[in-house]
Structures are given as structure tokens and as C-alpha cells.
Amino acid sequence: MSDMSRENVGGKSQEARELEIIVALDRIRDTVTEPRRLLTSVAQAVAGQLGADLTLLSVVDEATGEPELRAVDDRLGVFGKLPHLILDQAIRQALALETTSILEAGPELQNAGLHHLLAAPLWAGAEDKPLGALLLLNRDRPFDEAMRRLLDAAASQADSAIVQARQITQLQERNRQLEAIYHIAHVQYSKKMAH
């Protein structure tokens, strides 16, 4: 066991903290069935566990291949003040990563008071492109290796939450289509019976 895995933070070992975030995200996936709320709950849980000032969860759109910001947890009230171009650049930087990394916050983010950046691409299985990315930003507190490992553990669950949200959305769309087909068939049958 490495020194890092035995390190106590707030009275808990690194492994205990990793297990805690995995269980929390697994519980969210098991209980939240609305896609937007599912992703928002994931972002909030990650932000809470890592104490991030600003957490962004981006998902790559299946049709366009473009990243879309799907969830934000903003504990400083700075999100609305950040230029979309700056956020898009940070998201694209996170999507280009191979693994969870502590990054240099760009000058624009630093000018907005966010000096520390931790990012994780979200992968599913053997996909050759990420499903999305998690970005955590802090004003004062730098991210360390223990936090990087904690986000890495969270990313292993957040990716399946994205897959689940996509599947729920597809099932909801399919249900809407089937309901429309049923309604049309019912109307046609009613008309036929009236004649």
C-alpha cells in the first residue's frame, strides 16, 4: 500500500474517500431517472466530495460530436461571468486528455479568480473518443495528487452516468414515438368504427 493510499484527509484514508465517491455516484445512478437531474446530481456530488468552487460536466453530443455543457455546480457565483469561449476551450482541453490531470488555469480563468484546474475525460469501455469531461476549478485551494486520484475514481462512475442518461433519453424518445403511433392508430380505428 502506498503512502498516498494511506494518507488521511479529514480522518479518512484515500481508499475510503475513493470508495465513498464511487458509492455516492452509484447511488445517484440507481435512484435518479431524469437525465438532466442525473448529470446535475453527479456534478454536485463530485463538487461536494472534492470541495471544488466550480464544477462543470460536459457531454459530447452523439449527433454532432460537439461538447455540450450539461451540469454546473457553482459555489462562488462566477459561472455566469465567465466567457463561453473560455469555458469551451477548457472543456476541449479536458476532452483531449488521456487521463485525469491537474492543469494550469489559463490567464482568462485566472483573471476570473479561478487559479486551479483539475480535469478528467470521461470514457466508456473501449471508445476511441471521450463521452465528456469533468472540470473542477478552485479559486484559492490548489488540487493535489490525492484529489486527482479522487476525481479519477469519480470519473470511472460518471462515464456510466452519461451512458445511462443517454439510454434514458433514447427510451423516452422511443416511448414518445410509440405513444404517437398508438394515438394515430387509435384515431384511425375510431374513425373506421364510426363509419
C-alpha positions, 0 to 999 in steps of 0.5 A: 500500500502506498503512502498516498493510499494511506494518507488521511484527509479529514480522518479518512484514508484515500481508499475510503474517500475513493470508495465513498465517491464511487458509492455516492455516484452509484447511488445517484445512478440507481435512484435518479431517472431524469437525465438532466437531474442525473448529470446535475446530481453527479456534478454536485456530488463530485463538487461536494466530495472534492470541495471544488468552487466550480464544477462543470460536466460536459457531454459530447453530443452523439449527433454532432460530436460537439461538447455540450455543457450539461451540469454546473455546480457553482459555489462562488457565483462566477459561472455566469461571468465567465466567457463561453469561449473560455469555458469551451476551450477548457472543456476541449482541453479536458476532452483531449486528455488521456487521463485525469490531470491537474492543469494550469488555469489559463490567464482568462480563468485566472483573471476570473479568480479561478487559479486551479484546474483539475480535469478528467475525460470521461470514457466508456469501455473501449471508445476511441473518443471521450463521452465528456469531461469533468472540470473542477476549478478552485479559486484559492485551494490548489488540487493535489495528487490525492484529489486527482486520484479522487476525481479519477475514481469519480470519473470511472462512475460518471462515464456510466452516468452519461451512458445511462442518461443517454439510454434514458433519453433514447427510451423516452424518445422511443416511448414518445414515438410509440405513444404517437403511433398508438394515438394515430392508430387509435384515431384511425380505428375510431374513425373506421368504427364510426363509419 
